[in-house]
Amino acid sequence: MPEIEVLVSEQCGSSGNVIAYGRRGHNQIAPILQTTPLWVALRSLVGFFRELLLPHGYPDSVSPDYLQYQVWDTAQAFCSTITGAFTTRAVLKGVGVGDAKANALSAAITWILKDGTGMVGRIIFAWWKGNNLDSDCKKWRLFADILNDLAMIFELFVPWFQGYSMQILCTTSAMKSIVGVAGGATRASITHHQAVRDNMAEISAKDGSQETVVNLVASALSIYLLQMFSGNVGLL
């Protein structure tokens, strides 16, 4: 059957059926496709998620590199969420959760010191490198991702070095606080670049929605993975 070029499509009233018209032969135009209500519902669902997750007027309302950036950012967020589930389990085991001999007071002190170290690290890094984040946006964005990965790797080893759990967690907390400053500040610069119609706020909001959806899917998968590897403590 020869390939038919689609010229135009229309929706027929409230029935939801869509008819496409195409060129047949040299001088003929004929209907070539009539969709079912199920297909229309699927198209409506895709349109709903498009409006939910993408900026209004996409792709004309964003920079040309928006989609490429979001694909890699989504992949990074997905992997970080799954890895984060394993690091959470490792940290909890490292501070004594599930161990009858563990001291709740020492675990609480470790957690407080960890958070305090992160707060101090955030303030110091913002003072030290805050004026360089705009001019070297890409470099600091990459730096933040690499530092975050290193912090999670260190946290995965906490159950093997429980005697040094406080030192490890304080170090990783400081690293993640730097990630928060560098990642958040550079993301603002990237959003400003992507907003070609003064829609920076909307792009930022939609980026948050995309990340939330990714985190939900990754969290569901991480539950399955945690159960799969729960029998081998050495891997966690």
Summary of the structure (lengths in Angstrom):
residues: 236
radius of gyration: 25.2
end to end distance: 57.1
largest distance: 86.0
contacts: 642
relative contact order: 0.12
helix: 71%
strand: 10%
